[in-house]
């Protein structure tokens, strides 16, 4: 079993949930067919719960109305068992299931999470995964994380639990800098650090592929600064329409021969084949890790200047 999380740093709107959901759904199908094992998706997007909404709108609405319990109640020890917050979603046409554990909950419950430390959240998440694995053998766990915001304890706990971190970025200097800070924090302050997977450069088009200040392709910039291979996913009107209709791209028959979907499937197979096993990790310096994760600017002109300075100071050497 391996645990995989996704991050876009502090930048929202990168499409990271869509990328992770497609990988997890495809992995769930193949794991059940080949090994009779399951895939668990932890939807840690506390406020939006996009992955849950795309997989099961009925469950999403029940969680929003507080008609059922979420994983947040489990983390807070609010008299709930693993079975109370683990949901089994059936894909009837394909005859397989996916395990889902959302953290969506009412605001009053959500606010209580801030009382827990990184270690406490980590311990409860690890306990939950272990209990699920004992009941329904897991091939992988995927954690969909929100964009980095205060508090970041849940995000740090998830990185601490992860064996692989998937970075998802867009052709944008602020996003690049935020992801750079996030990967620096993971590599420097988690021991041993999880593997950083190839980066998914999402929403690429002919008009945004080149960064204007450095005159370099964003694919080159991400590769040089993060030191990992880069997979490009190009903007496509058919993909946009499918997402608007609530479709999961890798399952859509109409997108079977779409180049972007094929690239996404290729990337998914690479993640599924990573030869890693889950291991315990330690957080070396909470304060420094938290400070770096929060170092983010929304101003594009400021981000471009910082990016240029960073490239010059590092001699364009990767992490």
HELIX and SHEET records of a PDB file:
HELIX    1   1 UNK A   16  UNK A   35  1                                  20    
HELIX    2   2 UNK A   50  UNK A   55  1                                   6    
HELIX    3   3 UNK A   57  UNK A   64  1                                   8    
HELIX    4   4 UNK A   71  UNK A   75  1                                   5    
HELIX    5   5 UNK A   82  UNK A   85  1                                   4    
HELIX    6   6 UNK A  107  UNK A  110  1                                   4    
HELIX    7   7 UNK A  111  UNK A  115  5                                   5    
HELIX    8   8 UNK A  118  UNK A  135  1                                  18    
HELIX    9   9 UNK A  153  UNK A  161  1                                   9    
HELIX   10  10 UNK A  173  UNK A  189  1                                  17    
HELIX   11  11 UNK A  218  UNK A  226  1                                   9    
HELIX   12  12 UNK A  237  UNK A  244  1                                   8    
HELIX   13  13 UNK A  249  UNK A  251  5                                   3    
HELIX   14  14 UNK A  253  UNK A  255  5                                   3    
HELIX   15  15 UNK A  259  UNK A  272  1                                  14    
HELIX   16  16 UNK A  286  UNK A  293  1                                   8    
HELIX   17  17 UNK A  300  UNK A  314  1                                  15    
SHEET    1   A 7 UNK A  87  UNK A  91  0                                        
SHEET    2   A 7 UNK A  96  UNK A 102 -1                                        
SHEET    3   A 7 UNK A  38  UNK A  43  1                                        
SHEET    4   A 7 UNK A 138  UNK A 144  1                                        
SHEET    5   A 7 UNK A   2  UNK A   7  1                                        
SHEET    6   A 7 UNK A 164  UNK A 170  1                                        
SHEET    7   A 7 UNK A 195  UNK A 196  1                                        
SHEET    1   B 8 UNK A  87  UNK A  91  0                                        
SHEET    2   B 8 UNK A  96  UNK A 102 -1                                        
SHEET    3   B 8 UNK A  38  UNK A  43  1                                        
SHEET    4   B 8 UNK A 138  UNK A 144  1                                        
SHEET    5   B 8 UNK A   2  UNK A   7  1                                        
SHEET    6   B 8 UNK A 164  UNK A 170  1                                        
SHEET    7   B 8 UNK A 199  UNK A 204  1                                        
SHEET    8   B 8 UNK A 230  UNK A 234  1                                        
SHEET    1   C 2 UNK A 190  UNK A 191  0                                        
SHEET    2   C 2 UNK A 282  UNK A 283 -1                                        
SHEET    1   D 2 UNK A 210  UNK A 211  0                                        
SHEET    2   D 2 UNK A 216  UNK A 217 -1                                        
END                                                                             
